[in-house]
Amino acid sequence: MAEAEREYYLKVKVKKFEGKFVVLETEDKQTIRWPIKNLPDDIQEGTSLRLVISTAKTDQEAREKLAQVVINKILDN
């Protein structure tokens, strides 16, 4: 039987801006400094985000699944 898919992520909220960085706060009040340039343009204080963690292998698998979905949609039309 195939192993169940699991997504690894952290729920965070934008706490404040510090120069070229934003301070993200986790649910258990830990903070992470993250480059603003690596976030969507519409970010503001209080915005909720999900930081998804993946390995090169899981990232490749996700791209392959997406490609298969796109191919199936094209072939069905």
N, CA, C and O of each residue as an XYZ file, in Angstrom:
308
protein
N       0.837     -1.170      0.000
C       0.000      0.000      0.000
C       0.889      1.243      0.000
O       1.908      1.286      0.689
N       0.498      2.246     -0.773
C       1.290      3.461     -0.877
C       1.199      4.270      0.414
O       0.168      4.294      1.086
N       2.302      4.924      0.735
C       2.332      5.761      1.929
C       1.436      6.974      1.703
O       1.445      7.556      0.618
N       0.675      7.356      2.701
C      -0.209      8.508      2.583
C       0.616      9.774      2.358
O       1.673      9.961      2.961
N       0.111     10.637      1.478
C       0.800     11.890      1.222
C       0.655     12.795      2.436
O      -0.399     12.844      3.070
N       1.719     13.502      2.746
C       1.691     14.405      3.880
C       2.362     15.695      3.466
O       3.420     15.686      2.838
N       1.748     16.790      3.818
C       2.329     18.083      3.517
C       2.866     18.680      4.813
O       2.182     18.677      5.836
N       4.075     19.184      4.763
C       4.707     19.767      5.934
C       4.678     21.281      5.794
O       5.158     21.821      4.798
N       4.120     21.967      6.779
C       4.025     23.413      6.693
C       3.944     24.034      8.082
O       3.679     23.361      9.078
N       4.181     25.335      8.110
C       4.028     26.139      9.320
C       3.017     27.228      9.019
O       3.091     27.869      7.970
N       2.080     27.447      9.918
C       1.174     28.586      9.805
C       1.852     29.753     10.512
O       2.268     29.637     11.665
N       1.958     30.876      9.813
C       2.590     32.063     10.383
C       1.741     33.290     10.072
O       0.857     33.266      9.215
N       2.043     34.357     10.796
C       1.368     35.625     10.574
C       2.441     36.699     10.479
O       3.437     36.652     11.202
N       2.242     37.668      9.590
C       3.184     38.772      9.465
C       3.037     39.656     10.704
O       1.974     40.223     10.957
N       4.120     39.759     11.465
C       4.091     40.535     12.702
C       4.491     41.985     12.453
O       3.809     42.913     12.889
N       5.629     42.171     11.730
C       6.105     43.539     11.437
C       7.142     43.509     10.326
O       7.649     42.450      9.956
N       7.443     44.673      9.810
C       8.466     44.842      8.784
C       9.707     45.441      9.419
O       9.615     46.337     10.258
N      10.889     44.933      9.009
C      12.178     45.436      9.489
C      13.110     45.578      8.297
O      13.783     44.618      7.923
N      13.159     46.742      7.704
C      14.012     46.975      6.538
C      13.608     46.076      5.379
O      12.472     46.136      4.906
N      14.540     45.240      4.920
C      14.276     44.334      3.798
C      13.683     43.001      4.243
O      13.535     42.079      3.441
N      13.347     42.907      5.524
C      12.809     41.661      6.070
C      11.435     41.883      6.682
O      11.051     43.003      7.020
N      10.711     40.783      6.814
C       9.453     40.778      7.532
C       9.627     39.784      8.682
O      10.286     38.756      8.528
N       9.041     40.094      9.812
C       9.088     39.181     10.945
C       7.789     38.381     10.930
O       6.693     38.934     11.022
N       7.943     37.067     10.811
C       6.802     36.156     10.809
C       6.706     35.525     12.186
O       7.723     35.207     12.802
N       5.480     35.343     12.672
C       5.286     34.738     13.984
C       4.487     33.452     13.832
O       3.427     33.440     13.205
N       5.004     32.366     14.411
C       4.330     31.074     14.353
C       3.216     31.030     15.397
O       3.094     31.928     16.231
N       2.414     29.983     15.338
C       1.316     29.826     16.294
C       1.800     29.720     17.741
O       1.085     30.092     18.671
N       3.027     29.205     17.922
C       3.562     29.098     19.287
C       4.498     30.263     19.635
O       5.346     30.160     20.521
N       4.315     31.383     18.905
C       4.983     32.670     19.189
C       6.486     32.713     18.886
O       7.172     33.625     19.348
N       7.006     31.757     18.126
C       8.389     31.844     17.657
C       8.407     32.814     16.483
O       7.397     32.972     15.797
N       9.538     33.462     16.245
C       9.626     34.405     15.129
C      10.677     33.957     14.115
O      11.662     33.295     14.442
N      10.417     34.350     12.871
C      11.301     34.037     11.752
C      11.474     35.318     10.949
O      10.485     35.967     10.608
N      12.717     35.696     10.638
C      12.957     36.828      9.737
C      13.024     36.281      8.319
O      13.779     35.349      8.045
N      12.237     36.860      7.417
C      12.122     36.359      6.051
C      12.284     37.527      5.081
O      11.713     38.593      5.312
N      13.054     37.352      3.995
C      13.221     38.443      3.028
C      11.884     38.831      2.382
O      11.146     37.975      1.894
N      11.592     40.116      2.391
C      10.344     40.609      1.793
C      10.275     40.240      0.318
O       9.195     39.949     -0.197
N      11.424     40.249     -0.371
C      11.436     39.955     -1.815
C      10.953     38.541     -2.125
O      10.603     38.254     -3.269
N      10.928     37.650     -1.132
C      10.482     36.271     -1.332
C       9.044     36.052     -0.878
O       8.646     34.923     -0.592
N       8.269     37.121     -0.813
C       6.868     37.050     -0.415
C       5.994     37.739     -1.465
O       6.495     38.552     -2.242
N       4.707     37.428     -1.499
C       3.806     38.108     -2.437
C       3.787     39.622     -2.194
O       4.046     40.079     -1.080
N       3.481     40.392     -3.238
C       3.500     41.851     -3.154
C       2.453     42.440     -2.215
O       2.655     43.536     -1.693
N       1.352     41.750     -1.989
C       0.255     42.312     -1.199
C       0.347     42.004      0.298
O      -0.654     42.091      1.009
N       1.524     41.649      0.774
C       1.729     41.318      2.186
C       1.627     42.581      3.034
O       2.137     43.638      2.664
N       0.962     42.451      4.172
C       0.902     43.536      5.143
C       0.853     42.941      6.548
O       0.653     41.737      6.706
N       1.033     43.774      7.558
C       0.989     43.280      8.934
C      -0.343     42.582      9.178
O      -1.399     43.082      8.789
N      -0.282     41.418      9.827
C      -1.479     40.657     10.131
C      -1.841     39.609      9.086
O      -2.709     38.774      9.337
N      -1.190     39.632      7.906
C      -1.469     38.651      6.863
C      -1.089     37.253      7.342
O       0.002     37.059      7.877
N      -1.975     36.283      7.156
C      -1.696     34.890      7.496
C      -1.069     34.187      6.300
O      -1.495     34.387      5.162
N      -0.064     33.369      6.556
C       0.659     32.637      5.517
C       0.862     31.192      5.931
O       0.751     30.847      7.108
N       1.163     30.349      4.945
C       1.597     28.963      5.181
C       2.952     28.794      4.535
O       3.096     28.989      3.328
N       3.942     28.437      5.320
C       5.275     28.140      4.789
C       5.343     26.639      4.575
O       5.290     25.867      5.533
N       5.460     26.221      3.314
C       5.470     24.805      2.975
C       6.915     24.331      2.880
O       7.756     24.973      2.250
N       7.185     23.203      3.513
C       8.523     22.612      3.517
C       8.516     21.400      2.588
O       7.651     20.531      2.689
N       9.493     21.356      1.683
C       9.588     20.189      0.814
C      11.047     19.882      0.515
O      11.905     20.764      0.546
N      11.306     18.620      0.228
C      12.639     18.214     -0.208
C      12.667     18.285     -1.730
O      11.626     18.465     -2.362
N      13.823     18.148     -2.307
C      13.914     18.141     -3.769
C      13.060     17.010     -4.343
O      12.431     17.174     -5.389
N      13.039     15.873     -3.665
C      12.267     14.722     -4.142
C      10.772     15.019     -4.101
O      10.077     14.789     -5.091
N      10.260     15.526     -2.977
C       8.823     15.795     -2.893
C       8.420     16.929     -3.819
O       7.310     16.929     -4.351
N       9.305     17.892     -4.018
C       9.031     18.987     -4.944
C       8.918     18.458     -6.372
O       8.018     18.861     -7.109
N       9.814     17.570     -6.767
C       9.786     16.962     -8.094
C       8.510     16.141     -8.274
O       7.874     16.201     -9.326
N       8.139     15.379     -7.255
C       6.916     14.578     -7.335
C       5.691     15.464     -7.517
O       4.793     15.125     -8.288
N       5.643     16.582     -6.827
C       4.513     17.510     -6.950
C       4.449     18.097     -8.354
O       3.361     18.242     -8.911
N       5.604     18.437     -8.937
C       5.620     18.966    -10.317
C       5.156     17.910    -11.302
O       4.429     18.217    -12.247
N       5.573     16.658    -11.088
C       5.152     15.581    -11.981
C       3.647     15.342    -11.900
O       3.004     15.117    -12.925
N       3.079     15.389    -10.698
C       1.630     15.213    -10.543
C       0.872     16.338    -11.226
O      -0.139     16.096    -11.886
N       1.350     17.562    -11.072
C       0.706     18.704    -11.721
C       0.787     18.562    -13.235
O      -0.194     18.824    -13.932
N       1.930     18.156    -13.749
C       2.084     17.960    -15.189
C       1.113     16.901    -15.699
O       0.535     17.057    -16.775
N       0.929     15.827    -14.938
C       0.004     14.767    -15.341
C      -1.425     15.278    -15.367
O      -2.185     14.927    -16.270
N      -1.808     16.094    -14.403
C      -3.151     16.681    -14.371
C      -3.366     17.561    -15.596
O      -4.420     17.497    -16.228
N      -2.392     18.368    -15.931
C      -2.500     19.245    -17.102
C      -2.616     18.416    -18.376
O      -3.458     18.712    -19.224
N      -1.797     17.395    -18.526
C      -1.853     16.527    -19.711
C      -3.223     15.861    -19.808
O      -3.808     15.805    -20.889
N      -3.737     15.357    -18.692
C      -5.060     14.717    -18.702
C      -6.150     15.685    -19.116
O      -7.056     15.311    -19.860
N      -6.079     16.927    -18.647
C      -7.086     17.934    -19.022
C      -7.004     18.238    -20.517
O      -8.031     18.370    -21.184
N      -5.793     18.350    -21.038
C      -5.626     18.625    -22.465
C      -6.186     17.468    -23.287
O      -6.890     17.697    -24.270
N      -5.890     16.250    -22.907
C      -6.335     15.081    -23.668
C      -7.845     14.868    -23.559
O      -8.461     14.328    -24.478
N      -8.438     15.285    -22.454
C      -9.891     15.144    -22.292
C     -10.684     16.148    -23.118
O     -11.864     15.925    -23.391
N     -10.061     17.240    -23.518
C     -10.769     18.288    -24.283
C     -10.702     18.053    -25.749
O     -11.245     18.839    -26.526
